[in-house]
Amino acid sequence: MGREPSFAHPIVDARMPDGSRVNAVIPPVGGPYLAIRKFNRLRLDIGPGG
C-alpha cells in the first residue's frame, strides 16, 4: 500500500491490489482500529424493473 499512519496523519484509507480496502485509525483520533473490507468476485446487478 505504501501508506503508514502517523501522528500527522492518524487516518489511512488504502486499496490493496486484489481490490479490498483497508482503513486504519490510531490515537489521538481514535483506535487503534484496523478494518479490511474484502469484496466478493461475484457481482450482483439489479435487473430491469427491480
PDB file of N, CA, C and O in Angstrom:
ATOM      1  N   MET A   1       0.815  -1.183   0.000  1.00  0.00           N
ATOM      2  CA  MET A   1       0.000   0.000   0.000  1.00  0.00           C
ATOM      3  C   MET A   1       0.862   1.251   0.000  1.00  0.00           C
ATOM      4  O   MET A   1       0.515   2.237  -0.650  1.00  0.00           O
ATOM      5  N   GLY A   2       1.969   1.230   0.711  1.00  0.00           N
ATOM      6  CA  GLY A   2       2.851   2.385   0.726  1.00  0.00           C
ATOM      7  C   GLY A   2       2.381   3.518   1.623  1.00  0.00           C
ATOM      8  O   GLY A   2       2.910   4.626   1.531  1.00  0.00           O
ATOM      9  N   ARG A   3       1.406   3.275   2.486  1.00  0.00           N
ATOM     10  CA  ARG A   3       0.913   4.310   3.389  1.00  0.00           C
ATOM     11  C   ARG A   3       1.078   3.822   4.819  1.00  0.00           C
ATOM     12  O   ARG A   3       0.925   2.635   5.109  1.00  0.00           O
ATOM     13  N   GLU A   4       1.391   4.757   5.708  1.00  0.00           N
ATOM     14  CA  GLU A   4       1.605   4.410   7.102  1.00  0.00           C
ATOM     15  C   GLU A   4       0.980   5.473   7.994  1.00  0.00           C
ATOM     16  O   GLU A   4       1.249   6.661   7.810  1.00  0.00           O
ATOM     17  N   PRO A   5       0.148   5.073   8.962  1.00  0.00           N
ATOM     18  CA  PRO A   5      -0.435   6.077   9.854  1.00  0.00           C
ATOM     19  C   PRO A   5       0.632   6.699  10.744  1.00  0.00           C
ATOM     20  O   PRO A   5       1.566   6.020  11.173  1.00  0.00           O
ATOM     21  N   SER A   6       0.490   7.985  11.019  1.00  0.00           N
ATOM     22  CA  SER A   6       1.426   8.694  11.889  1.00  0.00           C
ATOM     23  C   SER A   6       0.642   9.720  12.689  1.00  0.00           C
ATOM     24  O   SER A   6      -0.562   9.877  12.488  1.00  0.00           O
ATOM     25  N   PHE A   7       1.314  10.419  13.595  1.00  0.00           N
ATOM     26  CA  PHE A   7       0.644  11.442  14.390  1.00  0.00           C
ATOM     27  C   PHE A   7       0.076  12.537  13.488  1.00  0.00           C
ATOM     28  O   PHE A   7      -0.994  13.078  13.768  1.00  0.00           O
ATOM     29  N   ALA A   8       0.782  12.864  12.415  1.00  0.00           N
ATOM     30  CA  ALA A   8       0.326  13.899  11.485  1.00  0.00           C
ATOM     31  C   ALA A   8      -0.851  13.413  10.631  1.00  0.00           C
ATOM     32  O   ALA A   8      -1.698  14.215  10.237  1.00  0.00           O
ATOM     33  N   HIS A   9      -0.909  12.122  10.345  1.00  0.00           N
ATOM     34  CA  HIS A   9      -1.978  11.521   9.530  1.00  0.00           C
ATOM     35  C   HIS A   9      -2.485  10.266  10.235  1.00  0.00           C
ATOM     36  O   HIS A   9      -2.105   9.154   9.868  1.00  0.00           O
ATOM     37  N   PRO A  10      -3.352  10.437  11.257  1.00  0.00           N
ATOM     38  CA  PRO A  10      -3.788   9.274  12.038  1.00  0.00           C
ATOM     39  C   PRO A  10      -4.844   8.399  11.356  1.00  0.00           C
ATOM     40  O   PRO A  10      -5.173   7.327  11.864  1.00  0.00           O
ATOM     41  N   ILE A  11      -5.371   8.837  10.229  1.00  0.00           N
ATOM     42  CA  ILE A  11      -6.364   8.042   9.492  1.00  0.00           C
ATOM     43  C   ILE A  11      -5.803   7.715   8.111  1.00  0.00           C
ATOM     44  O   ILE A  11      -5.378   8.606   7.376  1.00  0.00           O
ATOM     45  N   VAL A  12      -5.806   6.425   7.769  1.00  0.00           N
ATOM     46  CA  VAL A  12      -5.287   5.996   6.471  1.00  0.00           C
ATOM     47  C   VAL A  12      -6.333   5.129   5.779  1.00  0.00           C
ATOM     48  O   VAL A  12      -6.830   4.166   6.363  1.00  0.00           O
ATOM     49  N   ASP A  13      -6.664   5.465   4.550  1.00  0.00           N
ATOM     50  CA  ASP A  13      -7.525   4.658   3.690  1.00  0.00           C
ATOM     51  C   ASP A  13      -6.686   4.221   2.498  1.00  0.00           C
ATOM     52  O   ASP A  13      -5.966   5.025   1.907  1.00  0.00           O
ATOM     53  N   ALA A  14      -6.783   2.937   2.149  1.00  0.00           N
ATOM     54  CA  ALA A  14      -5.997   2.446   1.022  1.00  0.00           C
ATOM     55  C   ALA A  14      -6.735   1.307   0.333  1.00  0.00           C
ATOM     56  O   ALA A  14      -7.604   0.663   0.920  1.00  0.00           O
ATOM     57  N   ARG A  15      -6.378   1.077  -0.902  1.00  0.00           N
ATOM     58  CA  ARG A  15      -6.919  -0.038  -1.674  1.00  0.00           C
ATOM     59  C   ARG A  15      -5.769  -0.992  -1.971  1.00  0.00           C
ATOM     60  O   ARG A  15      -4.705  -0.578  -2.433  1.00  0.00           O
ATOM     61  N   MET A  16      -6.000  -2.284  -1.696  1.00  0.00           N
ATOM     62  CA  MET A  16      -4.976  -3.301  -1.922  1.00  0.00           C
ATOM     63  C   MET A  16      -5.070  -3.810  -3.357  1.00  0.00           C
ATOM     64  O   MET A  16      -6.095  -3.612  -4.009  1.00  0.00           O
ATOM     65  N   PRO A  17      -4.021  -4.462  -3.863  1.00  0.00           N
ATOM     66  CA  PRO A  17      -4.011  -4.914  -5.264  1.00  0.00           C
ATOM     67  C   PRO A  17      -5.178  -5.834  -5.634  1.00  0.00           C
ATOM     68  O   PRO A  17      -5.600  -5.841  -6.790  1.00  0.00           O
ATOM     69  N   ASP A  18      -5.711  -6.609  -4.683  1.00  0.00           N
ATOM     70  CA  ASP A  18      -6.827  -7.504  -5.000  1.00  0.00           C
ATOM     71  C   ASP A  18      -8.181  -6.796  -4.971  1.00  0.00           C
ATOM     72  O   ASP A  18      -9.211  -7.433  -5.196  1.00  0.00           O
ATOM     73  N   GLY A  19      -8.197  -5.483  -4.697  1.00  0.00           N
ATOM     74  CA  GLY A  19      -9.431  -4.718  -4.695  1.00  0.00           C
ATOM     75  C   GLY A  19     -10.013  -4.489  -3.313  1.00  0.00           C
ATOM     76  O   GLY A  19     -10.911  -3.662  -3.155  1.00  0.00           O
ATOM     77  N   SER A  20      -9.517  -5.210  -2.296  1.00  0.00           N
ATOM     78  CA  SER A  20     -10.028  -4.993  -0.950  1.00  0.00           C
ATOM     79  C   SER A  20      -9.544  -3.639  -0.431  1.00  0.00           C
ATOM     80  O   SER A  20      -8.554  -3.090  -0.913  1.00  0.00           O
ATOM     81  N   ARG A  21     -10.265  -3.117   0.560  1.00  0.00           N
ATOM     82  CA  ARG A  21      -9.963  -1.792   1.077  1.00  0.00           C
ATOM     83  C   ARG A  21      -9.572  -1.887   2.540  1.00  0.00           C
ATOM     84  O   ARG A  21     -10.106  -2.708   3.285  1.00  0.00           O
ATOM     85  N   VAL A  22      -8.633  -1.038   2.946  1.00  0.00           N
ATOM     86  CA  VAL A  22      -8.107  -1.033   4.306  1.00  0.00           C
ATOM     87  C   VAL A  22      -8.300   0.354   4.896  1.00  0.00           C
ATOM     88  O   VAL A  22      -8.055   1.363   4.236  1.00  0.00           O
ATOM     89  N   ASN A  23      -8.743   0.390   6.149  1.00  0.00           N
ATOM     90  CA  ASN A  23      -8.892   1.636   6.884  1.00  0.00           C
ATOM     91  C   ASN A  23      -8.209   1.447   8.226  1.00  0.00           C
ATOM     92  O   ASN A  23      -8.519   0.497   8.946  1.00  0.00           O
ATOM     93  N   ALA A  24      -7.279   2.340   8.578  1.00  0.00           N
ATOM     94  CA  ALA A  24      -6.580   2.276   9.857  1.00  0.00           C
ATOM     95  C   ALA A  24      -6.697   3.618  10.557  1.00  0.00           C
ATOM     96  O   ALA A  24      -6.572   4.671   9.931  1.00  0.00           O
ATOM     97  N   VAL A  25      -6.940   3.572  11.866  1.00  0.00           N
ATOM     98  CA  VAL A  25      -7.043   4.777  12.689  1.00  0.00           C
ATOM     99  C   VAL A  25      -6.206   4.554  13.934  1.00  0.00           C
ATOM    100  O   VAL A  25      -6.290   3.497  14.561  1.00  0.00           O
ATOM    101  N   ILE A  26      -5.396   5.547  14.297  1.00  0.00           N
ATOM    102  CA  ILE A  26      -4.586   5.464  15.506  1.00  0.00           C
ATOM    103  C   ILE A  26      -4.849   6.685  16.374  1.00  0.00           C
ATOM    104  O   ILE A  26      -5.377   7.679  15.878  1.00  0.00           O
ATOM    105  N   PRO A  27      -4.492   6.640  17.669  1.00  0.00           N
ATOM    106  CA  PRO A  27      -4.651   7.817  18.516  1.00  0.00           C
ATOM    107  C   PRO A  27      -3.874   8.998  17.937  1.00  0.00           C
ATOM    108  O   PRO A  27      -2.841   8.761  17.311  1.00  0.00           O
ATOM    109  N   PRO A  28      -4.283  10.210  18.096  1.00  0.00           N
ATOM    110  CA  PRO A  28      -5.248  10.752  19.040  1.00  0.00           C
ATOM    111  C   PRO A  28      -6.676  10.784  18.517  1.00  0.00           C
ATOM    112  O   PRO A  28      -7.575  11.155  19.271  1.00  0.00           O
ATOM    113  N   VAL A  29      -6.933  10.415  17.267  1.00  0.00           N
ATOM    114  CA  VAL A  29      -8.284  10.477  16.699  1.00  0.00           C
ATOM    115  C   VAL A  29      -9.168   9.379  17.291  1.00  0.00           C
ATOM    116  O   VAL A  29     -10.329   9.631  17.614  1.00  0.00           O
ATOM    117  N   GLY A  30      -8.651   8.205  17.431  1.00  0.00           N
ATOM    118  CA  GLY A  30      -9.394   7.065  17.952  1.00  0.00           C
ATOM    119  C   GLY A  30      -8.508   5.853  17.914  1.00  0.00           C
ATOM    120  O   GLY A  30      -7.296   5.960  17.730  1.00  0.00           O
ATOM    121  N   GLY A  31      -9.106   4.709  18.087  1.00  0.00           N
ATOM    122  CA  GLY A  31      -8.373   3.476  17.883  1.00  0.00           C
ATOM    123  C   GLY A  31      -7.522   3.031  19.045  1.00  0.00           C
ATOM    124  O   GLY A  31      -7.693   3.521  20.162  1.00  0.00           O
ATOM    125  N   PRO A  32      -6.624   2.130  18.809  1.00  0.00           N
ATOM    126  CA  PRO A  32      -6.247   1.685  17.470  1.00  0.00           C
ATOM    127  C   PRO A  32      -7.354   0.862  16.815  1.00  0.00           C
ATOM    128  O   PRO A  32      -8.064   0.110  17.483  1.00  0.00           O
ATOM    129  N   TYR A  33      -7.487   1.018  15.492  1.00  0.00           N
ATOM    130  CA  TYR A  33      -8.567   0.405  14.750  1.00  0.00           C
ATOM    131  C   TYR A  33      -8.062   0.040  13.367  1.00  0.00           C
ATOM    132  O   TYR A  33      -7.404   0.844  12.706  1.00  0.00           O
ATOM    133  N   LEU A  34      -8.373  -1.186  12.925  1.00  0.00           N
ATOM    134  CA  LEU A  34      -7.999  -1.638  11.591  1.00  0.00           C
ATOM    135  C   LEU A  34      -9.182  -2.386  11.002  1.00  0.00           C
ATOM    136  O   LEU A  34      -9.699  -3.317  11.619  1.00  0.00           O
ATOM    137  N   ALA A  35      -9.610  -1.988   9.820  1.00  0.00           N
ATOM    138  CA  ALA A  35     -10.705  -2.661   9.130  1.00  0.00           C
ATOM    139  C   ALA A  35     -10.254  -3.027   7.731  1.00  0.00           C
ATOM    140  O   ALA A  35      -9.663  -2.213   7.021  1.00  0.00           O
ATOM    141  N   ILE A  36     -10.539  -4.265   7.340  1.00  0.00           N
ATOM    142  CA  ILE A  36     -10.236  -4.732   5.992  1.00  0.00           C
ATOM    143  C   ILE A  36     -11.554  -5.172   5.368  1.00  0.00           C
ATOM    144  O   ILE A  36     -12.236  -6.050   5.895  1.00  0.00           O
ATOM    145  N   ARG A  37     -11.907  -4.560   4.246  1.00  0.00           N
ATOM    146  CA  ARG A  37     -13.143  -4.898   3.534  1.00  0.00           C
ATOM    147  C   ARG A  37     -12.777  -5.658   2.274  1.00  0.00           C
ATOM    148  O   ARG A  37     -12.174  -5.103   1.355  1.00  0.00           O
ATOM    149  N   LYS A  38     -13.141  -6.925   2.234  1.00  0.00           N
ATOM    150  CA  LYS A  38     -12.859  -7.762   1.075  1.00  0.00           C
ATOM    151  C   LYS A  38     -14.171  -8.008   0.350  1.00  0.00           C
ATOM    152  O   LYS A  38     -15.158  -8.403   0.970  1.00  0.00           O
ATOM    153  N   PHE A  39     -14.189  -7.783  -0.934  1.00  0.00           N
ATOM    154  CA  PHE A  39     -15.400  -7.879  -1.728  1.00  0.00           C
ATOM    155  C   PHE A  39     -15.457  -9.204  -2.469  1.00  0.00           C
ATOM    156  O   PHE A  39     -14.428  -9.779  -2.825  1.00  0.00           O
ATOM    157  N   ASN A  40     -16.684  -9.682  -2.696  1.00  0.00           N
ATOM    158  CA  ASN A  40     -16.887 -10.901  -3.476  1.00  0.00           C
ATOM    159  C   ASN A  40     -16.519 -10.646  -4.928  1.00  0.00           C
ATOM    160  O   ASN A  40     -16.649  -9.531  -5.434  1.00  0.00           O
ATOM    161  N   ARG A  41     -16.060 -11.695  -5.585  1.00  0.00           N
ATOM    162  CA  ARG A  41     -15.771 -11.562  -7.018  1.00  0.00           C
ATOM    163  C   ARG A  41     -17.048 -11.637  -7.841  1.00  0.00           C
ATOM    164  O   ARG A  41     -17.088 -11.145  -8.968  1.00  0.00           O
ATOM    165  N   LEU A  42     -18.101 -12.254  -7.283  1.00  0.00           N
ATOM    166  CA  LEU A  42     -19.381 -12.354  -7.972  1.00  0.00           C
ATOM    167  C   LEU A  42     -20.107 -11.022  -7.857  1.00  0.00           C
ATOM    168  O   LEU A  42     -20.339 -10.528  -6.754  1.00  0.00           O
ATOM    169  N   ARG A  43     -20.458 -10.453  -8.981  1.00  0.00           N
ATOM    170  CA  ARG A  43     -21.146  -9.181  -8.994  1.00  0.00           C
ATOM    171  C   ARG A  43     -22.639  -9.405  -9.216  1.00  0.00           C
ATOM    172  O   ARG A  43     -23.042 -10.078 -10.165  1.00  0.00           O
ATOM    173  N   LEU A  44     -23.439  -8.844  -8.348  1.00  0.00           N
ATOM    174  CA  LEU A  44     -24.890  -8.967  -8.470  1.00  0.00           C
ATOM    175  C   LEU A  44     -25.451  -7.637  -8.961  1.00  0.00           C
ATOM    176  O   LEU A  44     -25.219  -6.592  -8.354  1.00  0.00           O
ATOM    177  N   ASP A  45     -26.181  -7.687 -10.049  1.00  0.00           N
ATOM    178  CA  ASP A  45     -26.805  -6.487 -10.604  1.00  0.00           C
ATOM    179  C   ASP A  45     -28.312  -6.574 -10.436  1.00  0.00           C
ATOM    180  O   ASP A  45     -28.887  -7.662 -10.439  1.00  0.00           O
ATOM    181  N   ILE A  46     -28.936  -5.435 -10.292  1.00  0.00           N
ATOM    182  CA  ILE A  46     -30.388  -5.361 -10.243  1.00  0.00           C
ATOM    183  C   ILE A  46     -30.878  -5.229 -11.685  1.00  0.00           C
ATOM    184  O   ILE A  46     -30.476  -4.323 -12.415  1.00  0.00           O
ATOM    185  N   GLY A  47     -31.752  -6.151 -12.073  1.00  0.00           N
ATOM    186  CA  GLY A  47     -32.258  -6.158 -13.437  1.00  0.00           C
ATOM    187  C   GLY A  47     -33.336  -5.100 -13.652  1.00  0.00           C
ATOM    188  O   GLY A  47     -33.686  -4.362 -12.731  1.00  0.00           O
ATOM    189  N   PRO A  48     -33.845  -5.034 -14.846  1.00  0.00           N
ATOM    190  CA  PRO A  48     -34.878  -4.049 -15.168  1.00  0.00           C
ATOM    191  C   PRO A  48     -36.122  -4.241 -14.288  1.00  0.00           C
ATOM    192  O   PRO A  48     -36.551  -5.368 -14.039  1.00  0.00           O
ATOM    193  N   GLY A  49     -36.681  -3.143 -13.833  1.00  0.00           N
ATOM    194  CA  GLY A  49     -37.889  -3.190 -13.027  1.00  0.00           C
ATOM    195  C   GLY A  49     -37.666  -3.565 -11.581  1.00  0.00           C
ATOM    196  O   GLY A  49     -38.631  -3.788 -10.849  1.00  0.00           O
ATOM    197  N   GLY A  50     -36.402  -3.643 -11.143  1.00  0.00           N
ATOM    198  CA  GLY A  50     -36.234  -4.091  -9.792  1.00  0.00           C
ATOM    199  C   GLY A  50     -35.331  -3.276  -8.992  1.00  0.00           C
ATOM    200  O   GLY A  50     -35.112  -3.568  -7.816  1.00  0.00           O
TER     201      GLY A  50
END
